Amino acid sequence: MGLMKYVLSYFLLFCLCLTSCTSQKKLQTETPFEIGKASSQPYVGGREESGSGTELRIPVSLLENSNIVINEVYFRGKQVKALVNTVDNQNMIVVRIPNDSPESSETKDLLLNSDEAVISYLDNGETKYAKVKGVKQKQPLIYKGAPKN
């Protein structure tokens, strides 16, 4: 009976290790697109309802006919939906992360420094992750409020 307890305990421990390993995100060393120099900039709205947060910009060079779909960005404990826009004739992931958005448990697993982000993307239907290093912090952008009459 004592041997059975040990075998069962080790089996449960083994299963626990397997499930914790599969939840970790594997970061790609090479991506099918180029990542430029990223920057982040805190912003403060001019009115109370405008809110405040951080805008993150990551230049990317996506091929026109590729099967790459950018999904999300993980940055400073937050997880947000990513959009690719054209800014100054360059493809750019631009995300606004409100200060009041909740912390993401998935971001904690990535163990990122404050100048690092992770891009989640689909490559032919498979979810992959790419780390962005050296995110440059810019001066805060403070919007003016509406003039009072």
Salt bridges, closest charged atoms under 4 A:
GLU49 OE2 - ARG47 NE 3.06
GLU55 OE2 - ARG57 NE 2.88
GLU55 OE1 - ARG96 NE 3.08
GLU106 OE1 - LYS25 NZ 2.94
GLU116 OE1 - LYS131 NZ 3.71
ASP123 OD2 - LYS128 NZ 3.37
